[in-house]
């Protein structure tokens, strides 16, 4: 058996693994990175739609100009027909040119973009608003894999990883290639990017019983586009519509190629497949959508996109996540870390983002060995926070399919919890679909400013959005009761700051919830807390009132560490931040619990 040694082994050459390998080699070219991929690229994969926040990673990969050179359809947003009201509406901050009753069924909708250029710095201006792309995954994934090669990663295709086991110095990876050759590689670090095979977290995953679905998809030729941008066939929006047994997507990925999928619950899928074949089931679901019926009257299913000449395929869409996406000498990224239902088109974006963050974490931890465990814990919190936000929204989405008003209310709770943005129901939903949970996230200003301008009609006051949350000033917290809603801790947080050294993370300490049910609060109300205040954070659950904690706080820190009044003021700031994040509730003595 052939035996080798590498610094890093990446298992899987999809978007997560390729992004990780490329970024590590870009910023640490001396590192011996080996990527093992069982297939040969280009190879098919479902999931064609990205989200604009991914563009920063594309630039770091030095692929932005390539991906936006016209080879892929630009994605301007998402157009929904959801629930009983069949009137299309957009979550993309574009204006629909004409939207009458006659256009509701089977007609192409034309949209014209709002001019956001005045809100952007001159170097950021574009002829159309900042967008995402709808990609042909075989081509897209191949581009990412080749970029890893370009930066110096060693890539082997047609290689299956048979086992991964821990050793004293890292891990031993045993493999077999398609010729029958076998070997073993000793590596100090392993990135599991094996998709839903989840080699490092198999048997250690949690599943959302409410999101146990199946998707059946195919590709249509001869179909008309549902959404045009300024009448052109180079940009569109993802079209999503509910049907009686689920929902369908309708995504142009080329001028004459539409990705069409139908998502339904597992029970209905199994029941129908006992009576009809998969292609019949596909047409049953698609034909139930009146908004696209006339558009596909002359369409045919392509037999040269899916593997082996198939015309339709089925995929298990059961949302699941690793209990921990990290361990000694390894981390998981992409679907191997967490998989979320495709209703929000988050899959490929989360894969690329997680691969990118894992690479930055590895590069930073290599230079700060004393913080290695804390940095990887911060990576795990980041993954749970990003994915938890989409999961939270997807749960509400499905749970309120036939109760639209209830859904709007939940969207307001997610997005407008601070009560400081005067948003309509649909505007709140729009922000949520863009990934702004539960306060706007720290995304680039060129996305934030026009988004908020379009929703509120005024310049965005970013400071108040982040900090003026209605909790009140510090001195106003005295005399209140403390109700702990979830366990939380003071932990290292790491962020990719464009102003920092390329390829490295900047760190600070913030409050992080332990319970995955609160993971979507990870990005809420970001704050910086001195690590020395950790004993105060740990003591909060032991005190029923603010005054009790303030009395105890000076004794929680070493004698002479700081003036007692300063320590109390620090404790008040911690309480305020915990309340901003929703980890605790601060109530008047006579106020009933919520």
Beta strands, then each sheet from edge to edge (+ up, - down):
strand 1: 2-11
strand 2: 33-37
strand 3: 73-81
strand 4: 89-90
strand 5: 94-96
strand 6: 109-113
strand 7: 132-134
strand 8: 154-157
strand 9: 159-167
strand 10: 170-177
strand 11: 182-192
strand 12: 205-221
strand 13: 227-229
strand 14: 235-243
strand 15: 246-254
strand 16: 257-265
strand 17: 300-301
strand 18: 312-322
strand 19: 326-327
strand 20: 330-332
strand 21: 338-339
strand 22: 481-484
strand 23: 488-495
strand 24: 506-513
strand 25: 584-587
sheet 1: 8+ 2+ 1+ 11+ 10- 9+
sheet 2: 8+ 2+ 1+ 11+ 20+ 19-
sheet 3: 4+ 3- 7+
sheet 4: 4+ 3- 14- 15+ 16- 12+ 17-
sheet 5: 4+ 3- 14- 15+ 16- 12+ 18- 21+
sheet 6: 5+ 6- 13-
sheet 7: 22+ 25-
sheet 8: 23+ 24-
end
